[in-house]
């Protein structure tokens, strides 16, 4: 049966001599692999690119269906200085999204991320942190506070994979964060680069905990 839906190309690799396997991220299917037949000899390959939303069509009666049609539905443009960031975010989606997740909020978060890049003046690490924070929340692994814990601006906190954030002596952990920093983090207004690095390190530990075989190569380029 012919099927169509909107999605983003987030990854591709060569398949046989003249084709490729394309990995499409959509709000209905998550990460889906399709064969793009003749893509290496077809001028249309240059019209099917990263960071644009497409309406794609294929026949889903096959276990490994061929991409039969695609047309752009929304083109996103942004400064080339964010290109490596975009590649990293695509890698993050490709390596973490699994069957059974609610793909819709992740899809909308990705669209918002691309849209915001067009007018953003933030650093790549700050933008990466905001997306990573939203992603692990949507995956069910978000940074959290115990119900009894109230953030106090002048106190220090660290993160435990089992307990979440907890208050500590300020001299106990070189990776501690102030309550003021956490308030900024949860409101997406954090600008301190050192704190951003610490929070991203925490997030990567969470990802590694849930995906022990995943290594995020693109993050090393940011």
C-alpha positions, 0 to 999 in steps of 0.5 A, a space after each residue: 500500500 502506498 504511504 506518505 507522511 512528512 519527515 526529515 532526512 537525517 542520515 544516509 549511506 551508500 547501498 550497492 553501486 548506484 543507490 543509498 539507504 536513507 534514514 528518515 525521521 518522522 512523527 509517525 514512524 520515528 527513524 525509518 530506513 528506505 532505499 533511495 534507488 539510483 541516488 548516486 546517478 540521479 540528479 534528484 539526489 541533490 534535491 534531497 538534503 539534510 535540514 529540510 522537511 519533506 513529504 515522502 512516499 513509499 510502498 509499505 508492503 515491503 520490509 525494506 521499501 523504496 522511496 518513490 517520491 519526495 517533495 519539500 514542504 518546509 526549507 530551513 536555512 541557517 548560518 553555516 557555522 551551525 552546520 556541525 551542530 545540526 549534524 550532531 543533533 541528527 546523529 543524536 536522534 539517529 542513535 537514541 530513538 527506538 520503537 515505542 517512544 512518542 515521536 511527536 514531541 521529539 519531531 516538534 522539538 527538532 523542527 523548533 530547533 531548526 527554525 530557531 537556528 535561522 535567527 539564533 546568536 547563541 553558542 553551539 554548546 548552548 543550543 546543543 544543551 537546550 536540545 539535549 535537555 528536551 530530548 532526554 525529557 521526551 525519551 523519559 530520562 530527563 534531569 529531575 528534582 526529587 519532589 521534596 527538594 526545593 532549589 535554593 539559589 545560593 546552595 550547591 547541587 550535584 546530579 545522581 543518576 538514581 536520585 536526581 539533583 541533590 544538595 551538597 557541600 560546595 567543596 564536595 564536588 568540582 562539578 557542582 552547580 549552584 541553585 541559581 544556575 539550575 534555575 537558569 538551566 530549567 528556564 533555558 536562560 543559562 549562558 555560563 559556558 562552564 555550567 553549560 559544559 557541566 550540564 552537558 557532561 551530566 546529560 551525556 552520562 545519562 545517555 551513556 547509561 541508557 545507551 551503553 553502546 552509543 558513542 556520539 562522534 559529532 559532539 567532539 566537533 562542537 
